[in-house]
Amino acid sequence: MSTSAGCSRECWGSHRQNSASKPEEGTGLKLKLKLKHKVTLAFLVLIVLPFIVVGWISAYVAVDTIKEEVGSTTLQLVKQNHVTIDKTISAINDRTVTLLDNHFFSNPAGYSFWTGIDTLNEIQQADNILESWSTGGTEYAIYMRNIERRDTPFDLSHKTKGFKYLDNDAGGLPDAMVSNMDDSGGGALRITHAETGEQTISFMRSILNPRDYNEAIGLLVVNKVEVLLTRDMVSVEVPSAAGIFLFNDKDELLMSAGSGSISLAEIDKNIGPAGPYGFTFAEEGGEEWLYAYSDSPKFHTRLLYKIPLASITGKQIWLQNMLVIISVVFLAFVLTFVLYLVRLVVKPVVKLVSVMKIYEPGKTLSWTEEPLRHDEFGILYGSFVKMTKRLDYSIEENYVMQLKQKEYELLMLQSQITPHYLYNTLDSIYWYALDSGNTEVGEMVRDLSMLLRIGLSKGRKMITAGEELEHAQAYTRLQEKRYPDTFEVCWQIDETLSGYETPKVIIQPLIENAIIHGVRGMDGEGEIRVSAVQSEDTLRFIVEDNGHLPVDPDELSAIMQEEHSPKGYGIRNVHQRIQLHYGEAYGLTYERSDEGWTRAIITLPLRKPPE
């Protein structure tokens, strides 16, 4: 046996050698780079280069994104600040409207008073009224045309607040006020200068004649508006060198906050005519600036922020540069580690590949006794050695098993001869009994022969329902001979079911239980019913008995589920074989019939045997 096995291994080994000796196709296309060089090149091309390209693109995109976000945020701040300033101006505007309505338009006596002032008492009364309207540091003044040519007790031209008469040609008014007298009663912000040269922001609106709205009879002026606007301007903290600027519709710089400065030429160059709000970036003085502006159509003002971009994004740019430097250092460290890892990996892989090239199944190799590494490669190499040994052993074992299989086939042929001789012998006994006139013994021999023939079934596990019922009937006839005049068996069989498939020897154990545990001692009163019926798509074998001993179906069900119980081996065997073939939906169950009989039910799928 060992010689034949060695021959088989040698043939296998020579076949492998012949196959290995053939030249491999495409060898001319192989790269000459070593594995570690390939890994290093792949790392540089697939990781380092994309990382650098993506990082470079991201850096520029990040700068643009930061600038866009800073511009949008600053613009929102400008718009919110402008809304606050508009509210302050609106409050002044509302007060002036209320004053004019109370003293001119809704009060005829008031109109007569303001247009006919000529006494000291009336001048003081007018000044007191305007003083009461002056709040928050502002000063209210009314300049009236002297339509009725009233003479005042003293010259009013020196006054900067309170009541004052003008000539018909508006003499004595600053240029800004004279131009505003031509408006249709709307309010406007202007820069005015007192006689002392002091500059102030004035909110002014012309006073229209209540009897003729096309005629302006005076001018209402609120001076020192900057007192209120300063609070709104300085509420926003801006970086150093930045500035906040408020312009009117005449492009006059009303006021500013911060240390920055701006000119109209710079505005035209970097902003120009644009929408009601927006932001832009421009180079000015060798530095990049952010210009964010908002225009108010209500009072025709523009609020402009001028901020050096470096003061906002300086830290972000510095952080971005630091991230680039850290990334470069990290890549260098990773490259060093990859080179070390490649060296650590390639050596054992090369060793393993060299062993795999020379290994042939069935041919013993001389393994070196060097200690294995304790990492994954050591485990891999050791597992390969064990695998080759198991493979060699499996080849040897497979050859031995093939020989044993041949021997087993011979034994099977011999075992098939033995039942054949047994059937022939029983058949001879059966005819001898008939010839001797002993018919009863002959029938028992015939039934025994049928039991053996169907029980063995030439090694088949599945038989037809007809064969299974013949087996059960043969067993029943033998038991009736053994226990004469003890019980009767009634068969209710649907003959159309005889061709369906069933596991063999599943009815006989149930009949045996019905006889031994039920009707055996009933002296002719015992009765057993055996039925074969179809219920929807299932085949049912039913065995019932009227045994005198009480039976608990739940206890029988529990016995069938216990693997190691000494009781119920037969019914448990039947139940388990059915479920092994067809699944847990089928099997053996017990119940009590309406007559009080014990009923065993076998449920099988309605299935034809394979051809």
Stockholm file with secondary structure:
# STOCKHOLM 1.0

chainA/1-611         MSTSAGCSRECWGSHRQNSASKPEEGTGLKLKLKLKHKVTLAFLVLIVLPFIVVGWISAYVAVDTIKEEVGSTTLQLVKQNHVTIDKTISAINDRTVTLLDNHFFSNPAGYSFWTGIDTLNEIQQADNILESWSTGGTEYAIYMRNIERRDTPFDLSHKTKGFKYLDNDAGGLPDAMVSNMDDSGGGALRITHAETGEQTISFMRSILNPRDYNEAIGLLVVNKVEVLLTRDMVSVEVPSAAGIFLFNDKDELLMSAGSGSISLAEIDKNIGPAGPYGFTFAEEGGEEWLYAYSDSPKFHTRLLYKIPLASITGKQIWLQNMLVIISVVFLAFVLTFVLYLVRLVVKPVVKLVSVMKIYEPGKTLSWTEEPLRHDEFGILYGSFVKMTKRLDYSIEENYVMQLKQKEYELLMLQSQITPHYLYNTLDSIYWYALDSGNTEVGEMVRDLSMLLRIGLSKGRKMITAGEELEHAQAYTRLQEKRYPDTFEVCWQIDETLSGYETPKVIIQPLIENAIIHGVRGMDGEGEIRVSAVQSEDTLRFIVEDNGHLPVDPDELSAIMQEEHSPKGYGIRNVHQRIQLHYGEAYGLTYERSDEGWTRAIITLPLRKPPE
#=GR chainA/1-611 SS CHHHHHHHHHHHHHHHHHHHHSCCTTGGGCCCCCHHHHHHHHHIIIIIHHHHHHHHHHHHHHHHHHHHHHHHHHHHHHHHHHHHHHHHHHHHHHHHHHHHIIIIISCHHHHHHHHSCCSHHHHHHHHHHHHHHCCTTCEEEEEEECTTCCCCSSCCTTCSSEEEEECTTCTTSCHHHHHHTTSSSCCEEEEEECTTCCEEEEEEEEEEETTEEEEEEEEEEEECTHHHHHHHHTTSCCCTTCEEEEECTTCCEEEEEESCCCCHHHHHHHTCSCCSEEEEEEEETTEEEEEEEEEETTTTEEEEEEEETHHHHHHHHHHHHHHHHHHHHHHHHHHHHHHHHHHHHHHHHHHHHHHHHHCCTTSCCCCCCCCCCSSHHHHHHHHHHHHHHHHHHHHHHHHHHHHHHHHHHHHHHHHHHHHHHHHHHHHHHHHHHHHTTCHHHHHHHHHHHHHHHHHHGGGCSEEEHHHHHHHHHHHHHHHHHHSTTSEEEEEEECGGGTTSEEESSSSHHHHHHHIIIIITTSTTCEEEEEEEEEETTEEEEEEEECCSSCCCHHHHHHHHHCSSCSSCHHHHHHHHHHHHHHCTTSEEEEEECTTSCEEEEEEEECCCCCC
#=GC SS_cons         CHHHHHHHHHHHHHHHHHHHHSCCTTGGGCCCCCHHHHHHHHHIIIIIHHHHHHHHHHHHHHHHHHHHHHHHHHHHHHHHHHHHHHHHHHHHHHHHHHHHIIIIISCHHHHHHHHSCCSHHHHHHHHHHHHHHCCTTCEEEEEEECTTCCCCSSCCTTCSSEEEEECTTCTTSCHHHHHHTTSSSCCEEEEEECTTCCEEEEEEEEEEETTEEEEEEEEEEEECTHHHHHHHHTTSCCCTTCEEEEECTTCCEEEEEESCCCCHHHHHHHTCSCCSEEEEEEEETTEEEEEEEEEETTTTEEEEEEEETHHHHHHHHHHHHHHHHHHHHHHHHHHHHHHHHHHHHHHHHHHHHHHHHHCCTTSCCCCCCCCCCSSHHHHHHHHHHHHHHHHHHHHHHHHHHHHHHHHHHHHHHHHHHHHHHHHHHHHHHHHHHHHTTCHHHHHHHHHHHHHHHHHHGGGCSEEEHHHHHHHHHHHHHHHHHHSTTSEEEEEEECGGGTTSEEESSSSHHHHHHHIIIIITTSTTCEEEEEEEEEETTEEEEEEEECCSSCCCHHHHHHHHHCSSCSSCHHHHHHHHHHHHHHCTTSEEEEEECTTSCEEEEEEEECCCCCC
//
